[in-house]
Amino acid sequence: MMKTYEWPNPEEIEALKDWAMLHGRNWKSQLREAWMTGDYQGFEKDWLLQPVRNTLGPSWLSNYRLDKDKATGRIMWSVQEPRHAE
């Protein structure tokens, strides 16, 4: 029986956070570009990001978000699972 891959593991989530911190506001578009070209421009955790693309796909990234503190606007790095349509 094959395991269904539904959510990144903790190491992959940390890699996503590191990527977001490195690329700032446009981190998702930068990650989409890296996923499409395979060029992570030396990002040391690229080996953790490519499996996310291969299993969940680029469309998954659209629903993935990192929370921001409403008072400061700073990223709090808590991860929200995407909501599924009911």
MODELLER restraints for C-alpha pairs under 7 A, 6 or more apart:
rsr = mdl.restraints
at = mdl.atoms
rsr.add(forms.Gaussian(group=physical.xy_distance, feature=features.Distance(at['CA:5:A'], at['CA:55:A']), mean=6.66, stdev=0.5))
rsr.add(forms.Gaussian(group=physical.xy_distance, feature=features.Distance(at['CA:8:A'], at['CA:52:A']), mean=6.57, stdev=0.5))
rsr.add(forms.Gaussian(group=physical.xy_distance, feature=features.Distance(at['CA:12:A'], at['CA:48:A']), mean=5.39, stdev=0.5))
rsr.add(forms.Gaussian(group=physical.xy_distance, feature=features.Distance(at['CA:12:A'], at['CA:49:A']), mean=6.41, stdev=0.5))
rsr.add(forms.Gaussian(group=physical.xy_distance, feature=features.Distance(at['CA:15:A'], at['CA:45:A']), mean=6.04, stdev=0.5))
rsr.add(forms.Gaussian(group=physical.xy_distance, feature=features.Distance(at['CA:15:A'], at['CA:48:A']), mean=6.50, stdev=0.5))
rsr.add(forms.Gaussian(group=physical.xy_distance, feature=features.Distance(at['CA:15:A'], at['CA:49:A']), mean=6.76, stdev=0.5))
rsr.add(forms.Gaussian(group=physical.xy_distance, feature=features.Distance(at['CA:17:A'], at['CA:77:A']), mean=6.85, stdev=0.5))
rsr.add(forms.Gaussian(group=physical.xy_distance, feature=features.Distance(at['CA:19:A'], at['CA:27:A']), mean=6.82, stdev=0.5))
rsr.add(forms.Gaussian(group=physical.xy_distance, feature=features.Distance(at['CA:20:A'], at['CA:27:A']), mean=4.93, stdev=0.5))
rsr.add(forms.Gaussian(group=physical.xy_distance, feature=features.Distance(at['CA:32:A'], at['CA:58:A']), mean=6.63, stdev=0.5))
rsr.add(forms.Gaussian(group=physical.xy_distance, feature=features.Distance(at['CA:34:A'], at['CA:40:A']), mean=5.22, stdev=0.5))
rsr.add(forms.Gaussian(group=physical.xy_distance, feature=features.Distance(at['CA:35:A'], at['CA:50:A']), mean=6.70, stdev=0.5))
rsr.add(forms.Gaussian(group=physical.xy_distance, feature=features.Distance(at['CA:35:A'], at['CA:53:A']), mean=6.65, stdev=0.5))
rsr.add(forms.Gaussian(group=physical.xy_distance, feature=features.Distance(at['CA:40:A'], at['CA:46:A']), mean=6.32, stdev=0.5))
rsr.add(forms.Gaussian(group=physical.xy_distance, feature=features.Distance(at['CA:63:A'], at['CA:82:A']), mean=5.32, stdev=0.5))
rsr.add(forms.Gaussian(group=physical.xy_distance, feature=features.Distance(at['CA:64:A'], at['CA:80:A']), mean=6.88, stdev=0.5))
rsr.add(forms.Gaussian(group=physical.xy_distance, feature=features.Distance(at['CA:64:A'], at['CA:81:A']), mean=6.65, stdev=0.5))
rsr.add(forms.Gaussian(group=physical.xy_distance, feature=features.Distance(at['CA:64:A'], at['CA:82:A']), mean=5.74, stdev=0.5))
rsr.add(forms.Gaussian(group=physical.xy_distance, feature=features.Distance(at['CA:65:A'], at['CA:79:A']), mean=6.42, stdev=0.5))
rsr.add(forms.Gaussian(group=physical.xy_distance, feature=features.Distance(at['CA:65:A'], at['CA:80:A']), mean=6.01, stdev=0.5))
rsr.add(forms.Gaussian(group=physical.xy_distance, feature=features.Distance(at['CA:66:A'], at['CA:75:A']), mean=6.70, stdev=0.5))
rsr.add(forms.Gaussian(group=physical.xy_distance, feature=features.Distance(at['CA:66:A'], at['CA:77:A']), mean=5.65, stdev=0.5))
rsr.add(forms.Gaussian(group=physical.xy_distance, feature=features.Distance(at['CA:66:A'], at['CA:78:A']), mean=5.97, stdev=0.5))
rsr.add(forms.Gaussian(group=physical.xy_distance, feature=features.Distance(at['CA:66:A'], at['CA:79:A']), mean=5.07, stdev=0.5))
rsr.add(forms.Gaussian(group=physical.xy_distance, feature=features.Distance(at['CA:66:A'], at['CA:80:A']), mean=6.49, stdev=0.5))
rsr.add(forms.Gaussian(group=physical.xy_distance, feature=features.Distance(at['CA:67:A'], at['CA:75:A']), mean=5.85, stdev=0.5))
rsr.add(forms.Gaussian(group=physical.xy_distance, feature=features.Distance(at['CA:67:A'], at['CA:76:A']), mean=5.65, stdev=0.5))
rsr.add(forms.Gaussian(group=physical.xy_distance, feature=features.Distance(at['CA:67:A'], at['CA:77:A']), mean=6.17, stdev=0.5))
rsr.add(forms.Gaussian(group=physical.xy_distance, feature=features.Distance(at['CA:67:A'], at['CA:78:A']), mean=5.75, stdev=0.5))
rsr.add(forms.Gaussian(group=physical.xy_distance, feature=features.Distance(at['CA:67:A'], at['CA:79:A']), mean=6.49, stdev=0.5))
rsr.add(forms.Gaussian(group=physical.xy_distance, feature=features.Distance(at['CA:68:A'], at['CA:74:A']), mean=5.28, stdev=0.5))
rsr.add(forms.Gaussian(group=physical.xy_distance, feature=features.Distance(at['CA:68:A'], at['CA:75:A']), mean=4.22, stdev=0.5))
rsr.add(forms.Gaussian(group=physical.xy_distance, feature=features.Distance(at['CA:68:A'], at['CA:76:A']), mean=5.29, stdev=0.5))
rsr.add(forms.Gaussian(group=physical.xy_distance, feature=features.Distance(at['CA:69:A'], at['CA:75:A']), mean=6.28, stdev=0.5))
rsr.add(forms.Gaussian(group=physical.xy_distance, feature=features.Distance(at['CA:69:A'], at['CA:76:A']), mean=6.10, stdev=0.5))
